Amino acid sequence: MAKAIFFDLDDTLVRTSDADRVAYDAVKRRLERELGAAVDAEACVERYKRGVKKTPWDTQTAEASEEGAETSSECVDTDEMAAAKTPMHVWSWRRVLWERALEESVSLGDEDARRKLDYCAYVANDTFRDVRLRELKIPRAVKDEIEALKCAGVIVGVITNGDPVIQREKLAACGAYKVFPNELILVGGEEILAGREEKPGRGVFERALALAGASADRAVFMGDNWNADIVGASAAGYAGAVWIKRDDEKDDERSVVDAWNGGKPLENFLFIRANSVVDACRDAHLEEWVTDG
Protein backbone atom coordinates (compact mmCIF):
# COMPACT_ATOMS: atom_id res chain seq x y z
CA MET A 1 0.00 0.00 0.00
CA ALA A 2 1.26 3.48 -0.92
CA LYS A 3 2.46 5.97 1.67
CA ALA A 4 0.62 9.26 2.16
CA ILE A 5 1.48 12.71 3.47
CA PHE A 6 -1.31 15.14 4.28
CA PHE A 7 -0.70 18.85 4.78
CA ASP A 8 -2.43 21.59 6.72
CA LEU A 9 -3.04 24.78 4.71
CA ASP A 10 -2.70 27.88 6.90
CA ASP A 11 0.84 28.64 8.07
CA THR A 12 1.97 25.33 6.63
CA LEU A 13 1.57 25.33 2.85
CA VAL A 14 0.97 29.09 2.82
CA ARG A 15 2.01 31.84 5.25
CA THR A 16 -1.47 33.01 6.20
CA SER A 17 -0.22 35.00 9.19
CA ASP A 18 2.07 37.04 6.94
CA ALA A 19 -0.76 37.59 4.44
CA ASP A 20 -3.03 38.71 7.28
CA ARG A 21 -0.50 41.33 8.39
CA VAL A 22 -0.23 42.74 4.88
CA ALA A 23 -4.02 42.80 4.52
CA TYR A 24 -4.61 44.51 7.87
CA ASP A 25 -2.02 47.16 7.02
CA ALA A 26 -3.85 47.80 3.75
CA VAL A 27 -7.13 48.17 5.66
CA LYS A 28 -5.57 50.69 8.06
CA ARG A 29 -4.29 52.80 5.20
CA ARG A 30 -7.65 52.72 3.44
CA LEU A 31 -9.60 53.66 6.57
CA GLU A 32 -7.25 56.55 7.28
CA ARG A 33 -7.67 57.74 3.70
CA GLU A 34 -11.47 57.54 3.95
CA LEU A 35 -11.97 58.88 7.49
CA GLY A 36 -8.81 60.80 8.29
CA ALA A 37 -8.28 61.84 11.88
CA ALA A 38 -11.82 60.72 12.78
CA VAL A 39 -10.72 57.09 12.97
CA ASP A 40 -8.23 55.24 15.13
CA ALA A 41 -7.42 52.67 12.44
CA GLU A 42 -5.10 50.65 14.67
CA ALA A 43 -7.74 50.29 17.38
CA CYS A 44 -10.40 49.47 14.80
CA VAL A 45 -8.37 46.61 13.34
CA GLU A 46 -7.57 45.23 16.80
CA ARG A 47 -11.29 45.28 17.72
CA TYR A 48 -12.10 43.46 14.49
CA LYS A 49 -9.46 40.82 15.19
CA ARG A 50 -10.96 40.19 18.62
CA GLY A 51 -14.41 39.88 17.06
CA VAL A 52 -13.25 37.37 14.46
CA LYS A 53 -11.38 35.34 17.05
CA LYS A 54 -14.45 35.20 19.29
CA THR A 55 -17.06 34.58 16.56
CA PRO A 56 -15.52 33.93 13.14
CA TRP A 57 -18.88 33.20 11.53
CA ASP A 58 -22.54 33.83 12.29
CA THR A 59 -23.80 31.71 15.16
CA GLN A 60 -26.21 34.32 16.49
CA THR A 61 -28.94 34.09 13.82
CA ALA A 62 -29.77 30.46 14.49
CA GLU A 63 -29.48 30.91 18.27
CA ALA A 64 -31.83 33.90 18.23
CA SER A 65 -34.38 32.12 16.02
CA GLU A 66 -34.32 29.05 18.27
CA GLU A 67 -34.96 31.20 21.32
CA GLY A 68 -37.82 32.91 19.50
CA ALA A 69 -39.37 29.59 18.51
CA GLU A 70 -39.30 28.42 22.12
CA THR A 71 -41.04 31.54 23.45
CA SER A 72 -43.53 32.16 20.63
CA SER A 73 -46.98 30.52 20.64
CA GLU A 74 -48.07 32.05 17.32
CA CYS A 75 -48.33 30.15 14.06
CA VAL A 76 -45.26 31.01 11.97
CA ASP A 77 -44.73 30.19 8.31
CA THR A 78 -42.20 27.34 8.08
CA ASP A 79 -40.40 28.98 5.14
CA GLU A 80 -39.98 32.14 7.18
CA MET A 81 -38.68 30.11 10.11
CA ALA A 82 -36.15 28.35 7.87
CA ALA A 83 -34.98 31.67 6.44
CA ALA A 84 -34.66 33.15 9.92
CA LYS A 85 -32.45 30.25 11.00
CA THR A 86 -30.12 30.51 8.01
CA PRO A 87 -26.80 31.99 9.17
CA MET A 88 -25.41 34.98 7.34
CA HIS A 89 -22.85 34.39 4.61
CA VAL A 90 -19.44 34.44 6.26
CA TRP A 91 -18.29 37.63 4.47
CA SER A 92 -21.57 39.39 5.31
CA TRP A 93 -20.97 38.43 8.93
CA ARG A 94 -17.44 39.77 8.87
CA ARG A 95 -18.71 43.05 7.41
CA VAL A 96 -20.95 43.26 10.49
CA LEU A 97 -17.84 42.76 12.64
CA TRP A 98 -16.13 45.64 10.78
CA GLU A 99 -19.20 47.82 11.42
CA ARG A 100 -19.03 47.08 15.14
CA ALA A 101 -15.31 47.77 15.25
CA LEU A 102 -15.77 51.07 13.41
CA GLU A 103 -18.63 52.16 15.66
CA GLU A 104 -16.27 51.93 18.63
CA SER A 105 -13.41 53.64 16.80
CA VAL A 106 -15.17 56.54 15.04
CA SER A 107 -17.12 59.47 16.44
CA LEU A 108 -20.58 59.21 14.84
CA GLY A 109 -22.28 62.44 13.95
CA ASP A 110 -25.12 63.06 11.48
CA GLU A 111 -26.76 60.61 9.07
CA ASP A 112 -24.12 61.30 6.42
CA ALA A 113 -21.46 60.18 8.88
CA ARG A 114 -23.42 57.00 9.54
CA ARG A 115 -23.58 56.22 5.83
CA LYS A 116 -19.87 56.87 5.53
CA LEU A 117 -19.20 54.40 8.34
CA ASP A 118 -21.36 51.75 6.63
CA TYR A 119 -19.46 52.32 3.41
CA CYS A 120 -16.12 51.98 5.21
CA ALA A 121 -17.22 48.63 6.67
CA TYR A 122 -17.72 47.35 3.13
CA VAL A 123 -14.38 48.81 2.05
CA ALA A 124 -12.50 47.27 4.99
CA ASN A 125 -14.11 43.87 4.41
CA ASP A 126 -13.36 43.82 0.68
CA THR A 127 -9.84 45.20 1.12
CA PHE A 128 -8.88 42.59 3.67
CA ARG A 129 -10.29 39.72 1.62
CA ASP A 130 -8.78 40.82 -1.69
CA VAL A 131 -5.32 41.70 -0.37
CA ARG A 132 -5.00 38.52 1.69
CA LEU A 133 -6.01 36.28 -1.21
CA ARG A 134 -3.52 38.07 -3.45
CA GLU A 135 -0.74 37.38 -0.94
CA LEU A 136 -1.49 33.68 -0.52
CA LYS A 137 0.74 31.56 -2.74
CA ILE A 138 2.31 28.16 -2.28
CA PRO A 139 6.05 28.86 -2.76
CA ARG A 140 7.70 27.34 -5.81
CA ALA A 141 10.13 25.41 -3.61
CA VAL A 142 7.22 23.83 -1.71
CA LYS A 143 5.54 22.82 -4.96
CA ASP A 144 8.80 21.24 -6.13
CA GLU A 145 9.14 19.20 -2.95
CA ILE A 146 5.54 17.99 -3.22
CA GLU A 147 6.07 17.02 -6.85
CA ALA A 148 9.14 15.06 -5.77
CA LEU A 149 7.04 13.20 -3.21
CA LYS A 150 4.46 12.37 -5.86
CA CYS A 151 7.18 11.13 -8.20
CA ALA A 152 8.36 8.86 -5.37
CA GLY A 153 4.88 7.33 -5.24
CA VAL A 154 3.67 9.19 -2.15
CA ILE A 155 -0.01 10.20 -2.11
CA VAL A 156 -0.48 13.83 -1.05
CA GLY A 157 -3.53 15.69 0.23
CA VAL A 158 -4.74 18.61 2.36
CA ILE A 159 -6.79 18.69 5.57
CA THR A 160 -7.66 22.21 6.72
CA ASN A 161 -10.07 23.49 9.34
CA GLY A 162 -12.26 26.54 8.88
CA ASP A 163 -15.30 27.99 7.16
CA PRO A 164 -15.91 26.32 3.76
CA VAL A 165 -16.16 29.60 1.84
CA ILE A 166 -13.06 31.14 3.42
CA GLN A 167 -10.93 28.02 3.04
CA ARG A 168 -12.03 27.23 -0.52
CA GLU A 169 -11.19 30.80 -1.55
CA LYS A 170 -7.72 30.42 -0.03
CA LEU A 171 -7.18 27.05 -1.71
CA ALA A 172 -8.09 28.50 -5.09
CA ALA A 173 -6.00 31.64 -4.60
CA CYS A 174 -2.84 29.78 -3.58
CA GLY A 175 -3.05 27.25 -6.40
CA ALA A 176 -3.66 24.18 -4.24
CA TYR A 177 -6.03 22.63 -6.78
CA LYS A 178 -3.16 22.43 -9.27
CA VAL A 179 -0.88 20.70 -6.77
CA PHE A 180 -3.15 18.24 -4.94
CA PRO A 181 -5.86 15.85 -6.14
CA ASN A 182 -9.11 17.74 -5.57
CA GLU A 183 -10.78 14.75 -3.94
CA LEU A 184 -8.01 14.71 -1.33
CA ILE A 185 -8.58 18.30 -0.20
CA LEU A 186 -10.78 18.18 2.90
CA VAL A 187 -12.18 21.28 4.62
CA GLY A 188 -13.18 20.98 8.26
CA GLY A 189 -16.22 23.23 7.94
CA GLU A 190 -17.61 21.00 5.21
CA GLU A 191 -17.01 17.94 7.36
CA ILE A 192 -18.99 19.51 10.21
CA LEU A 193 -21.86 20.44 7.89
CA ALA A 194 -21.97 16.79 6.80
CA GLY A 195 -22.18 15.65 10.41
CA ARG A 196 -18.56 14.52 10.59
CA GLU A 197 -15.48 15.74 12.50
CA GLU A 198 -12.83 18.35 11.75
CA LYS A 199 -9.32 18.29 13.24
CA PRO A 200 -8.32 17.18 15.83
CA GLY A 201 -11.13 14.60 15.63
CA ARG A 202 -10.13 11.20 14.31
CA GLY A 203 -12.90 11.24 11.73
CA VAL A 204 -11.38 13.67 9.26
CA PHE A 205 -7.95 12.02 9.43
CA GLU A 206 -9.52 8.61 8.84
CA ARG A 207 -11.70 9.87 6.00
CA ALA A 208 -8.63 11.31 4.25
CA LEU A 209 -6.98 7.90 4.48
CA ALA A 210 -10.06 6.15 3.09
CA LEU A 211 -10.25 8.55 0.14
CA ALA A 212 -6.55 8.09 -0.55
CA GLY A 213 -6.65 4.32 -0.19
CA ALA A 214 -3.90 4.51 2.41
CA SER A 215 -3.47 3.10 5.90
CA ALA A 216 -2.69 5.10 9.02
CA ASP A 217 0.55 3.22 9.67
CA ARG A 218 1.85 4.50 6.31
CA ALA A 219 0.72 8.11 6.67
CA VAL A 220 2.28 11.32 8.01
CA PHE A 221 0.62 14.65 8.72
CA MET A 222 2.34 18.02 8.43
CA GLY A 223 0.91 21.12 10.18
CA ASP A 224 1.57 24.06 12.48
CA ASN A 225 -1.08 23.57 15.17
CA TRP A 226 0.03 21.35 18.01
CA ASN A 227 -3.40 20.11 19.12
CA ALA A 228 -5.27 20.04 15.82
CA ASP A 229 -2.46 18.68 13.67
CA ILE A 230 0.14 16.82 15.72
CA VAL A 231 -1.94 15.39 18.56
CA GLY A 232 -4.83 14.81 16.15
CA ALA A 233 -2.72 12.81 13.72
CA SER A 234 -1.15 10.72 16.46
CA ALA A 235 -4.58 9.97 17.96
CA ALA A 236 -5.73 8.81 14.52
CA GLY A 237 -2.88 6.33 14.42
CA TYR A 238 -0.71 8.04 11.82
CA ALA A 239 2.86 6.85 11.50
CA GLY A 240 4.21 10.32 12.18
CA ALA A 241 3.76 14.07 12.16
CA VAL A 242 5.79 17.12 11.22
CA TRP A 243 5.34 20.23 13.35
CA ILE A 244 5.92 23.31 11.22
CA LYS A 245 7.15 25.93 13.66
CA ARG A 246 8.96 28.98 12.33
CA ASP A 247 12.15 30.07 14.06
CA ASP A 248 10.79 33.62 14.42
CA GLU A 249 7.70 32.45 16.32
CA LYS A 250 7.53 32.61 20.10
CA ASP A 251 8.73 29.30 21.50
CA ASP A 252 5.80 28.19 23.63
CA GLU A 253 6.01 24.44 23.10
CA ARG A 254 6.50 23.74 26.84
CA SER A 255 8.92 20.96 25.87
CA VAL A 256 7.53 18.62 23.26
CA VAL A 257 8.07 15.53 25.39
CA ASP A 258 6.42 17.03 28.48
CA ALA A 259 3.43 18.27 26.49
CA TRP A 260 2.87 14.93 24.84
CA ASN A 261 1.86 11.56 26.28
CA GLY A 262 2.50 12.48 29.89
CA GLY A 263 6.21 13.01 29.34
CA LYS A 264 6.77 9.66 27.64
CA PRO A 265 7.81 9.65 23.95
CA LEU A 266 5.46 7.72 21.69
CA GLU A 267 7.06 4.54 20.43
CA ASN A 268 7.38 3.98 16.68
CA PHE A 269 6.13 7.49 15.91
CA LEU A 270 8.09 9.69 13.54
CA PHE A 271 8.15 13.23 14.94
CA ILE A 272 9.94 16.10 13.21
CA ARG A 273 10.03 19.78 14.10
CA ALA A 274 10.79 21.92 11.05
CA ASN A 275 10.92 25.59 10.13
CA SER A 276 9.07 25.07 6.84
CA VAL A 277 7.57 22.45 4.55
CA VAL A 278 10.72 22.57 2.42
CA ASP A 279 12.96 21.90 5.42
CA ALA A 280 10.66 19.08 6.52
CA CYS A 281 10.70 17.40 3.11
CA ARG A 282 14.51 17.56 3.08
CA ASP A 283 14.81 16.20 6.61
CA ALA A 284 16.85 13.00 6.59
CA HIS A 285 14.34 11.17 8.79
CA LEU A 286 11.41 11.97 6.51
CA GLU A 287 13.44 11.11 3.40
CA GLU A 288 14.29 7.78 4.99
CA TRP A 289 10.63 7.15 5.83
CA VAL A 290 9.58 7.96 2.24
CA THR A 291 12.14 5.65 0.65
CA ASP A 292 11.94 2.84 3.19
CA GLY A 293 9.70 0.21 1.64
MOCOR-V971100 format. One record per residue. N is the residue number from 1. SS is DSSP state (A for helix, B for strand, O for the rest). PSI is psi in whole degrees, 0 to 359 (NA if undefined). NEAR is the number of other C-alpha atoms within 8 Angstrom. Layout:
BEGIN
N;SS;PSI;NEAR
N;SS;PSI;NEAR
END
This chain:
BEGIN
1;O;140;6
2;O;154;9
3;O;158;12
4;B;142;13
5;B;124;12
6;B;143;12
7;B;143;14
8;O;162;15
9;O;294;12
10;B;127;11
11;O;24;11
12;O;286;14
13;O;324;12
14;B;151;12
15;O;77;10
16;A;322;10
17;A;319;8
18;A;317;7
19;A;322;13
20;A;315;10
21;A;316;8
22;A;317;11
23;A;318;13
24;A;323;10
25;A;321;8
26;A;321;11
27;A;315;12
28;A;314;11
29;A;320;9
30;A;318;10
31;A;321;13
32;A;326;11
33;A;324;7
34;A;322;7
35;A;349;8
36;A;221;8
37;A;351;6
38;A;346;7
39;B;141;13
40;O;89;9
41;A;321;11
42;A;313;7
43;A;322;8
44;A;313;14
45;A;319;12
46;A;322;8
47;A;319;9
48;A;316;12
49;A;317;8
50;A;321;8
51;A;316;10
52;A;320;11
53;A;321;7
54;A;315;6
55;O;84;8
56;O;338;9
57;O;171;10
58;O;111;11
59;O;354;8
60;A;329;7
61;A;308;12
62;A;320;11
63;A;317;9
64;A;320;8
65;A;326;11
66;A;319;9
67;A;320;8
68;A;321;8
69;A;326;8
70;A;328;6
71;A;346;6
72;O;136;6
73;O;1;5
74;O;157;4
75;O;126;4
76;O;137;6
77;O;130;6
78;A;327;6
79;A;320;6
80;A;321;8
81;A;318;10
82;A;319;8
83;A;322;7
84;A;331;10
85;A;351;11
86;O;119;8
87;O;154;10
88;O;150;9
89;O;144;7
90;A;323;12
91;A;333;7
92;A;320;8
93;A;318;11
94;A;334;12
95;A;321;12
96;A;320;9
97;A;323;11
98;A;320;13
99;A;315;11
100;A;319;9
101;A;320;12
102;A;321;12
103;A;328;10
104;O;351;8
105;O;353;11
106;B;140;9
107;O;113;8
108;O;137;7
109;O;247;7
110;O;185;6
111;A;327;6
112;A;322;7
113;A;322;9
114;A;318;10
115;A;323;8
116;A;319;8
117;A;316;11
118;A;317;9
119;A;319;8
120;A;330;10
121;A;318;13
122;A;316;9
123;A;313;9
124;A;316;13
125;A;310;12
126;A;321;8
127;A;313;11
128;A;311;13
129;A;310;9
130;A;316;8
131;A;316;12
132;A;314;13
133;A;324;12
134;A;328;8
135;A;342;8
136;O;111;13
137;O;137;9
138;O;121;11
139;O;148;8
140;A;319;6
141;A;323;7
142;A;316;11
143;A;319;10
144;A;318;8
145;A;321;10
146;A;321;10
147;A;323;9
148;A;320;8
149;A;316;12
150;A;320;10
151;A;333;7
152;O;3;8
153;O;9;8
154;O;132;12
155;B;135;11
156;B;148;14
157;B;179;13
158;B;135;12
159;B;115;15
160;B;137;14
161;O;162;10
162;O;174;9
163;O;137;12
164;A;317;10
165;A;310;7
166;A;312;9
167;A;321;12
168;A;324;9
169;A;316;9
170;A;315;10
171;A;319;11
172;A;317;9
173;A;322;11
174;A;352;11
175;O;19;10
176;A;328;10
177;A;343;9
178;A;349;6
179;O;322;9
180;O;149;11
181;O;129;10
182;A;327;6
183;A;348;6
184;A;23;12
185;B;108;11
186;B;134;12
187;B;125;15
188;A;319;16
189;A;325;11
190;A;324;10
191;A;317;13
192;A;317;10
193;A;331;7
194;O;5;6
195;O;17;6
196;O;193;9
197;O;147;11
198;O;176;13
199;O;143;13
200;O;13;10
201;O;147;11
202;A;328;12
203;A;313;9
204;A;325;15
205;A;318;13
206;A;323;10
207;A;321;8
208;A;318;12
209;A;317;11
210;A;318;9
211;A;327;9
212;A;346;9
213;O;35;8
214;O;162;13
215;O;154;10
216;A;324;11
217;A;0;7
218;A;29;12
219;B;146;14
220;B;145;13
221;B;143;15
222;B;120;16
223;B;172;16
224;O;345;12
225;O;120;8
226;A;307;9
227;A;310;8
228;A;319;11
229;A;306;17
230;A;306;15
231;A;321;11
232;A;315;14
233;A;319;17
234;A;322;12
235;A;331;8
236;O;0;11
237;O;15;8
238;O;154;15
239;O;338;13
240;B;177;12
241;B;148;17
242;B;122;14
243;B;110;15
244;B;110;14
245;O;107;10
246;O;145;8
247;O;333;5
248;O;3;4
249;O;153;6
250;O;131;4
251;O;98;4
252;O;25;4
253;O;346;6
254;O;32;6
255;O;113;6
256;A;314;7
257;A;317;10
258;A;325;10
259;A;345;10
260;O;129;10
261;A;37;9
262;A;30;7
263;A;1;8
264;O;123;8
265;O;142;7
266;O;132;6
267;O;145;4
268;O;32;5
269;O;122;10
270;B;116;8
271;B;127;8
272;B;136;9
273;B;123;9
274;B;156;12
275;O;336;10
276;O;169;10
277;A;320;12
278;A;312;9
279;A;320;9
280;A;316;14
281;A;335;9
282;O;1;8
283;O;134;8
284;A;324;6
285;A;319;8
286;A;320;10
287;A;321;10
288;A;319;8
289;A;319;7
290;A;317;11
291;A;342;7
292;O;118;5
293;O;NA;3
END
